[in-house]
Amino acid sequence: MTNREYITATTQRFNFSDTDIELFFENQKTNLDPDEECDVTAAKKALITEIASILPLYNVSEGGYSISWNFDAIKMWYRLACEELGIVPTGIIPTVKAVKVW
């Protein structure tokens, strides 16, 4: 399995587009060659580094067509990957809290 295949398979679970994956490899081109044999640790570290920049920023709903992303699953993967690699999560994945205003 190549780095590209690993990154594609991992990010497909979160509905990342091919453009997101290309952006990822462009940003990580000095750290991760897409066509080399996959080093899972290096690939996860690269994903952790880039996850915030490739996160979809909104849900789309238009004319009966909608796309949404499972942000909870993305955050869970991020935290577990950080824990597995001994990296302290940086808090780059924002949390949104509802505040009731009287």
N, C-alpha and C positions, 0 to 999 in steps of 0.2 A: 504494500500500500504506500502510495506517495503522500507527501505532505498535503498536496492539493486534495487528494481523495479523503484524507482524514479530516481536514478542515471543512470540506464540503459536507461530509457525512455528519459531522458534529453540529454544524450550523444549520443544516436542513431541518433539524428538530425544532428550530426556533423560527423557521420561515425566512431566513436571510436569503437575499437574492444573489444571483451570480455577480452582479455589480458590487455588492457588499464584499464578496469573497475576493474579487479582483482588487478592490480598494485595500483590503487586508494585506494581500500579497505585495502590493505596491508599497505600502507603508513598512512592511517587514522584509523587503527584498534583501537587505544586508544581513538579516538574521535567519531567514528561512527560505530555502530554495523550494519552489512548489513541486519540482519534478524529482527531487531526491527521495530516497527511501525515508519513510516517516520515523522521526524520533518523537515519540509521544510526549515526552517531557518538554522538549523544545517547542513543540506545536502548542501544547497547553499554555506554556509561558507566553508565547506570542499572542495567543487568543486573549489571555488575561490582560496583556498590555493594550490590545486593540479593541476589546469588547465595547467600551463606551463609545468609541468613534464609529463603530459599525452597527450600533443598536438602532433599530427603527425608532423614530421619535414620535410617531403618532399612529393611530388607527385610522383606516380609511373606510368610509361607508358612503356609497353613492349609487343611487338608482337600483337598489336591490342587490348590489354587489358590495361585499365588505371583506376587509382583511384586518385581522387583529393579531397581535403578538402576545405570547404568554410570558409576560415580564417576570412573573413569579418563578417560572421554570428557568429563565435566563439567570436571574439573581441566584437561585439555588445552585445551578451549575457553576456559576462564578465563585460562590463561596466554597463549594466543595472542592473545586479545582485549586483554589488558593490554599485551602487546608491541606490537601494532598501534597502540594508542592512546598509547603512550609512558608507560604507568602502571606503577609498580613494584608487583608483586603483594604483597599485604599478608600473605600466609600465612594468610588466613582459612579456607582449605579445609584441614582437618586431614589429616594423614597418620597412618596406623596402622601400627605396626611390631610384629611378633611378637617376643617375647623368650622365649628358652628358659630356664626356671628349673630348676636342678638340685636 
